[in-house]
Amino acid sequence: MLTLTYQRRALHFNFPARTSRGAITEHVAYYLGLRDARGPQVVGWGEAAPLAGLSPEYGPDFEQAVREFCQQFNAAGHAALSAAEAAALVPATLPSLRFALETAVLDLASGGRHQLYDNDFSQGRAGLPINGLVWMGDAAFMREQIRQKLAAGYACLKVKIGSLDWDTELELLAEIRAEAGPERLVLRVDANGAFAPAAAPAKLAALARFGLHSIEQPIAAGQWPALAQLCRESPVPIALDEELIGLTDPGQQEELLATVRPPYLVLKPTLLGGHAATRRWIALAEARGIGWWITSALESNVGLNAVAQLTGEYPVGDFAQGLGTGQLYDNNLAAPLTIRAGALHYDPAGPWQQP
């Protein structure tokens, strides 16, 4: 019989991070531990870490929801469970919990070795190229991050915009391009829905001179006609991010892509509902010629490892993914995940600190 428990951990940022929704100092993760009575010493771990302002289930009642789900799961007396069956047990309104249970099932099946998939990344044979993330803050803080990322050898930077004075943000982008042109550095920006629809065309035109790869979510989610027009006319390719969150009905997913026709999707398994949900978005995108990349969402190393190993299931080549956020915490769980020359690497023989 399978049993499910959870542990809570407050992760502390190692710098005063700011997002489009204000300052953040910690991020709470809930670790699901899945055991089989036939071998209770082996534990499969998964992570549920909803984000304030983004995750549908974020709020003061989430821990109670996790506790009640564990109780219901244990009362059901599951003898065995596949990842697909696990996903079906969790309501779509709890996407990070679904992601955690799928991960725990995959981990238990591998003997509790955090070996969720068998691919070149999970076997340590190849790294995954990632973008260097430049966090929002004052101009000096952002400049220092930019210098550090360029010195570390990143071939792709992602800069969050929309929180500073517009002219200051344009100056920062100009500074990056003065250091490295498009032939050396792929540059992405993420507006987190900060632009008003009426102002967006002019802002996108101003951004175009920097040779950007893409801009994530220029306007707030839910404005499909305005977003569709921007995708048709923008000189900077648009990637949908927040637009996908909470959109779990297959028919609505297809309607969104047919209506908006975006160049790219940004896929965050914690926010979309896990492994299978992310795979569905990829299948929809590829069937329509839409590009995509996978991004972690401030998970600790347990969640980051799961997202990265899922990414390793696809031939991403040198196309940068968003998988480097595990370094943000002072008290992250130690894991054999390292970043070298702008790529995330995994050592399957390396040690793990258990939750």
C-alpha positions as CSV (number, residue, x, y, z in Angstrom):
1,M,0.0,0.0,0.0
2,L,1.2,3.5,-0.8
3,T,1.3,6.2,1.8
4,L,1.7,9.9,1.3
5,T,3.1,12.5,3.8
6,Y,4.4,16.1,3.4
7,Q,6.9,18.4,4.9
8,R,7.0,22.2,4.8
9,R,10.1,24.3,4.1
10,A,10.5,28.1,3.9
11,L,13.1,28.9,1.3
12,H,15.0,32.1,1.9
13,F,16.3,34.3,-1.0
14,N,19.9,35.3,-0.9
15,F,19.2,38.8,-2.2
16,P,16.3,41.2,-1.9
17,A,14.4,40.0,-4.9
18,R,11.6,42.0,-6.5
19,T,9.0,40.8,-8.9
20,S,6.2,42.6,-10.7
21,R,4.1,41.9,-7.7
22,G,6.5,43.5,-5.1
23,A,9.3,42.4,-2.8
24,I,9.7,38.8,-1.8
25,T,12.0,37.4,0.9
26,E,11.0,33.7,1.0
27,H,9.1,31.0,-0.9
28,V,7.4,28.1,0.9
29,A,7.7,24.6,-0.6
30,Y,5.8,21.5,0.4
31,Y,7.5,18.2,-0.2
32,L,5.4,15.2,-0.8
33,G,6.9,11.9,0.4
34,L,5.5,8.8,-1.2
35,R,6.3,5.3,0.3
36,D,5.3,1.8,-0.5
37,A,4.7,-0.5,2.6
38,R,6.7,-3.2,0.8
39,G,9.8,-1.1,1.0
40,P,9.1,1.9,3.3
41,Q,12.8,2.9,3.4
42,V,12.5,4.1,-0.2
43,V,10.9,7.5,-0.6
44,G,9.7,9.2,-3.8
45,W,9.9,13.0,-3.4
46,G,7.9,15.7,-5.2
47,E,7.6,19.5,-4.6
48,A,4.6,21.7,-4.5
49,A,5.6,25.4,-4.3
50,P,2.8,27.7,-5.5
51,L,3.7,31.3,-6.3
52,A,2.1,34.3,-4.9
53,G,0.1,36.2,-7.5
54,L,0.4,33.5,-10.1
55,S,-0.6,30.0,-8.8
56,P,-4.3,29.5,-8.7
57,E,-4.0,27.6,-5.3
58,Y,-1.7,30.1,-3.6
59,G,-3.0,31.3,-0.2
60,P,-3.4,30.6,3.5
61,D,-5.5,27.5,2.9
62,F,-3.0,25.7,0.7
63,E,-1.3,23.7,3.5
64,Q,-4.7,22.5,4.7
65,A,-5.4,21.4,1.1
66,V,-2.2,19.4,1.0
67,R,-2.9,17.9,4.4
68,E,-6.4,16.8,3.4
69,F,-5.2,15.4,0.1
70,C,-2.6,13.3,1.9
71,Q,-5.3,12.0,4.2
72,Q,-7.7,11.2,1.3
73,F,-4.9,9.5,-0.6
74,N,-3.9,7.3,2.3
75,A,-7.6,6.4,3.0
76,A,-8.0,5.2,-0.6
77,G,-5.5,2.4,-0.1
78,H,-3.6,2.7,-3.4
79,A,-1.6,-0.5,-4.1
80,A,0.2,1.0,-7.1
81,L,0.0,4.1,-9.2
82,S,1.3,5.4,-12.5
83,A,2.2,9.1,-13.0
84,A,-0.9,9.5,-15.3
85,E,-3.1,7.9,-12.6
86,A,-1.6,10.2,-10.0
87,A,-2.3,13.3,-12.1
88,A,-6.0,12.3,-12.4
89,L,-6.3,12.2,-8.6
90,V,-5.5,15.9,-8.1
91,P,-8.0,18.6,-9.0
92,A,-6.8,20.9,-11.8
93,T,-7.3,23.8,-9.4
94,L,-4.2,22.5,-7.5
95,P,-1.5,22.5,-10.3
96,S,1.6,22.5,-8.1
97,L,0.2,19.6,-6.0
98,R,-0.4,17.6,-9.2
99,F,3.1,18.3,-10.3
100,A,4.4,17.2,-6.9
101,L,2.5,13.9,-6.9
102,E,3.5,13.0,-10.4
103,T,7.1,13.7,-9.5
104,A,6.9,11.6,-6.3
105,V,5.4,8.7,-8.3
106,L,8.2,8.9,-10.9
107,D,10.8,9.1,-8.2
108,L,9.5,6.2,-6.2
109,A,9.4,4.1,-9.4
110,S,13.2,4.8,-9.9
111,G,14.0,3.7,-6.3
112,G,14.0,7.1,-4.8
113,R,17.1,8.2,-6.7
114,H,15.6,11.4,-8.2
115,Q,16.0,9.7,-11.6
116,L,12.7,10.5,-13.1
117,Y,13.5,9.9,-16.8
118,D,16.1,8.2,-18.8
119,N,17.6,10.8,-21.1
120,D,21.0,12.4,-21.8
121,F,20.4,15.1,-19.2
122,S,19.3,12.8,-16.4
123,Q,22.1,10.4,-17.1
124,G,24.7,13.2,-17.0
125,R,25.7,12.9,-20.6
126,A,24.6,16.4,-21.7
127,G,23.7,19.8,-20.1
128,L,20.7,21.9,-20.9
129,P,21.4,25.5,-22.2
130,I,19.7,28.0,-20.0
131,N,19.1,31.8,-20.0
132,G,20.6,33.9,-17.3
133,L,17.8,35.6,-15.4
134,V,18.2,39.3,-14.5
135,W,15.9,40.1,-11.6
136,M,14.0,43.3,-11.3
137,G,15.4,45.9,-8.8
138,D,16.9,49.3,-9.0
139,A,19.1,50.1,-12.0
140,A,22.4,49.5,-10.1
141,F,21.3,46.0,-9.0
142,M,20.2,45.1,-12.4
143,R,23.4,46.3,-14.0
144,E,25.5,44.2,-11.6
145,Q,23.5,41.1,-12.4
146,I,23.9,41.8,-16.1
147,R,27.7,42.1,-15.7
148,Q,27.9,38.9,-13.7
149,K,25.8,36.9,-16.2
150,L,27.9,38.1,-19.2
151,A,31.1,37.3,-17.3
152,A,29.8,33.8,-16.6
153,G,29.5,33.0,-20.2
154,Y,25.7,33.0,-20.8
155,A,24.7,33.0,-24.4
156,C,21.1,34.1,-23.6
157,L,19.9,36.6,-21.0
158,K,16.3,37.2,-19.9
159,V,15.6,40.6,-18.4
160,K,12.4,41.4,-16.5
161,I,11.0,44.7,-17.4
162,G,8.0,46.8,-16.4
163,S,9.0,47.8,-12.8
164,L,11.4,50.7,-13.5
165,D,11.0,54.0,-15.3
166,W,10.6,53.1,-19.0
167,D,13.6,55.2,-20.2
168,T,15.8,53.6,-17.5
169,E,14.8,50.1,-18.8
170,L,15.6,51.1,-22.3
171,E,19.0,52.4,-21.2
172,L,19.7,49.0,-19.5
173,L,18.9,47.1,-22.6
174,A,21.1,49.5,-24.6
175,E,24.0,48.8,-22.2
176,I,23.6,45.1,-22.7
177,R,23.7,45.5,-26.4
178,A,26.7,47.7,-26.2
179,E,28.5,44.8,-24.4
180,A,27.2,42.1,-26.7
181,G,25.3,42.3,-29.9
182,P,22.7,39.8,-31.2
183,E,25.3,37.7,-32.9
184,R,26.9,37.0,-29.5
185,L,24.0,37.2,-27.0
186,V,20.3,36.1,-27.3
187,L,18.2,38.7,-25.4
188,R,14.7,38.0,-24.1
189,V,12.6,40.3,-22.0
190,D,9.6,39.5,-19.8
191,A,7.0,42.2,-19.2
192,N,4.8,40.1,-16.9
193,G,1.7,41.8,-18.4
194,A,2.9,45.3,-17.5
195,F,2.0,47.1,-20.7
196,A,-1.5,48.6,-21.3
197,P,-2.9,47.4,-24.6
198,A,-3.1,50.9,-26.1
199,A,0.6,51.6,-25.1
200,A,2.0,48.2,-26.1
201,P,2.6,48.8,-29.8
202,A,4.8,51.9,-29.2
203,K,6.7,50.1,-26.5
204,L,7.3,47.0,-28.7
205,A,8.5,49.3,-31.4
206,A,11.0,50.9,-29.0
207,L,12.2,47.5,-27.9
208,A,12.7,46.2,-31.5
209,R,15.9,48.1,-32.0
210,F,17.7,45.9,-29.5
211,G,17.3,42.8,-31.6
212,L,15.3,40.9,-29.1
213,H,14.6,37.2,-29.4
214,S,11.1,37.6,-27.8
215,I,9.0,39.3,-25.1
216,E,7.0,37.4,-22.6
217,Q,3.4,38.4,-21.9
218,P,3.5,42.1,-22.9
219,I,-0.1,42.7,-21.7
220,A,-2.1,41.2,-18.9
221,A,-3.7,37.8,-19.4
222,G,-7.3,37.4,-20.6
223,Q,-7.3,40.0,-23.4
224,W,-7.2,37.6,-26.3
225,P,-8.3,40.0,-29.2
226,A,-5.7,42.6,-28.2
227,L,-3.1,39.9,-27.7
228,A,-3.9,38.4,-31.1
229,Q,-3.5,41.8,-32.8
230,L,-0.1,42.3,-31.0
231,C,1.1,38.9,-32.1
232,R,0.2,39.8,-35.8
233,E,1.8,43.2,-35.7
234,S,4.6,43.2,-33.1
235,P,8.2,43.6,-34.4
236,V,9.3,41.6,-31.4
237,P,8.0,38.0,-31.3
238,I,5.6,37.4,-28.4
239,A,5.7,34.5,-26.0
240,L,2.6,33.6,-23.9
241,D,3.3,32.9,-20.2
242,E,0.6,33.9,-17.7
243,E,-1.9,33.5,-20.4
244,L,-1.6,29.7,-20.0
245,I,-2.0,29.5,-16.3
246,G,-5.4,28.1,-15.2
247,L,-6.3,27.2,-18.7
248,T,-6.9,23.5,-18.2
249,D,-9.8,22.7,-20.5
250,P,-8.4,21.1,-23.7
251,G,-10.9,22.9,-25.9
252,Q,-10.0,26.3,-24.5
253,Q,-6.3,25.6,-24.9
254,E,-6.8,25.0,-28.6
255,E,-9.1,28.0,-28.9
256,L,-6.4,30.2,-27.3
257,L,-3.7,29.1,-29.8
258,A,-6.1,29.3,-32.8
259,T,-7.2,32.9,-31.8
260,V,-3.9,34.4,-30.7
261,R,-1.4,32.4,-32.9
262,P,1.6,33.3,-30.7
263,P,5.2,32.7,-31.9
264,Y,6.2,31.1,-28.6
265,L,4.9,29.5,-25.4
266,V,6.6,29.6,-22.0
267,L,5.8,26.4,-20.1
268,K,6.0,26.2,-16.3
269,P,5.0,22.8,-15.0
270,T,4.4,23.9,-11.5
271,L,1.8,26.5,-12.7
272,L,0.4,24.4,-15.6
273,G,-0.4,21.3,-13.7
274,G,2.6,19.0,-14.0
275,H,4.4,16.7,-16.3
276,A,1.5,15.5,-18.4
277,A,-0.1,19.0,-18.7
278,T,3.2,20.4,-19.9
279,R,3.6,17.6,-22.5
280,R,0.1,18.4,-23.8
281,W,1.0,22.1,-24.3
282,I,4.1,21.0,-26.2
283,A,2.1,18.7,-28.4
284,L,-0.4,21.5,-29.2
285,A,2.4,23.9,-29.9
286,E,4.4,21.6,-32.2
287,A,1.3,20.6,-34.1
288,R,0.8,24.3,-34.9
289,G,4.5,25.3,-35.6
290,I,4.6,27.3,-32.3
291,G,8.0,27.5,-30.5
292,W,8.3,26.8,-26.8
293,W,10.6,26.6,-23.9
294,I,10.3,25.2,-20.3
295,T,10.9,27.4,-17.3
296,S,11.2,26.6,-13.6
297,A,9.1,28.8,-11.2
298,L,11.3,29.4,-8.1
299,E,11.2,25.7,-7.0
300,S,13.9,24.3,-4.8
301,N,16.2,21.7,-6.3
302,V,13.6,18.9,-6.0
303,G,11.2,20.8,-8.3
304,L,14.0,22.2,-10.5
305,N,15.4,18.7,-11.1
306,A,11.9,17.4,-12.1
307,V,11.4,20.3,-14.5
308,A,14.9,19.9,-16.0
309,Q,14.6,16.1,-16.4
310,L,11.2,16.6,-18.1
311,T,12.9,19.1,-20.4
312,G,15.6,16.6,-21.2
313,E,12.9,14.4,-22.8
314,Y,12.9,16.8,-25.8
315,P,15.6,17.7,-28.3
316,V,16.1,21.3,-27.3
317,G,19.5,21.6,-28.9
318,D,21.1,25.0,-28.1
319,F,17.8,26.7,-27.5
320,A,18.0,28.2,-24.0
321,Q,15.5,27.0,-21.3
322,G,14.6,28.9,-18.1
323,L,16.1,26.5,-15.5
324,G,18.6,28.3,-13.3
325,T,16.6,29.6,-10.3
326,G,17.8,27.0,-7.8
327,Q,20.8,29.2,-6.9
328,L,18.5,31.9,-5.4
329,Y,18.2,30.4,-2.0
330,D,20.4,30.3,1.1
331,N,18.8,27.1,2.4
332,N,18.1,25.1,-0.8
333,L,18.3,21.3,-0.5
334,A,21.8,20.3,-1.7
335,A,21.6,18.4,-5.1
336,P,24.0,17.4,-7.9
337,L,22.7,20.2,-10.1
338,T,25.4,22.7,-11.4
339,I,25.5,25.5,-13.9
340,R,28.6,25.7,-16.1
341,A,29.1,28.1,-19.0
342,G,25.4,28.8,-19.3
343,A,24.1,25.2,-19.1
344,L,22.5,23.2,-16.3
345,H,24.1,19.8,-15.6
346,Y,23.0,16.9,-13.5
347,D,25.3,14.2,-11.9
348,P,23.2,11.0,-11.4
349,A,25.9,9.7,-9.0
350,G,26.0,12.8,-6.9
351,P,24.5,13.2,-3.4
352,W,21.1,14.6,-2.5
353,Q,20.0,16.2,0.7
354,Q,16.6,14.8,1.5
355,P,13.7,17.0,2.7
